[in-house]
Amino acid sequence: MNSDLLALALLNDMNFTLQEVNNEDAGEAPIDLTKTTSFEILSEQGEVIGFIKTWHDEDDYAGFVHFDSEGNIVDWKAFSKSSSH
């Protein structure tokens, strides 16, 4: 899930900036970065006010979890590609 789509999903608060986090720098185990991405949520003053973890599986199941700065879950959404036959 790219940052533009993620920003659309978070329309309830547009006073922030998403900054992608390099997972290797965060000390996480090596993973397939094409499937998962992490973002810091920055306030207008540049302070980290939360985090976003996203995923996108091969079968087009995707979603995100929004955490506050203390690690509490604020919101989450999951999406799946609908069949349009």
Secondary structure in CASP SS format (residue, H / E / C, confidence):
PFRMAT SS
TARGET T0000
AUTHOR 0000-0000-0000
METHOD secondary structure of the structure
MODEL  1
M C 1.00
N C 1.00
S H 1.00
D H 1.00
L H 1.00
L H 1.00
A H 1.00
L H 1.00
A H 1.00
L C 1.00
L C 1.00
N C 1.00
D C 1.00
M C 1.00
N C 1.00
F C 1.00
T E 1.00
L E 1.00
Q E 1.00
E E 1.00
V E 1.00
N C 1.00
N C 1.00
E C 1.00
D C 1.00
A C 1.00
G C 1.00
E C 1.00
A C 1.00
P C 1.00
I C 1.00
D C 1.00
L C 1.00
T C 1.00
K C 1.00
T E 1.00
T E 1.00
S E 1.00
F E 1.00
E E 1.00
I E 1.00
L E 1.00
S C 1.00
E C 1.00
Q C 1.00
G C 1.00
E C 1.00
V E 1.00
I E 1.00
G E 1.00
F E 1.00
I E 1.00
K E 1.00
T E 1.00
W E 1.00
H E 1.00
D C 1.00
E C 1.00
D C 1.00
D C 1.00
Y C 1.00
A E 1.00
G E 1.00
F E 1.00
V E 1.00
H E 1.00
F E 1.00
D E 1.00
S C 1.00
E C 1.00
G C 1.00
N C 1.00
I E 1.00
V E 1.00
D E 1.00
W E 1.00
K E 1.00
A E 1.00
F E 1.00
S C 1.00
K C 1.00
S C 1.00
S C 1.00
S C 1.00
H C 1.00
END
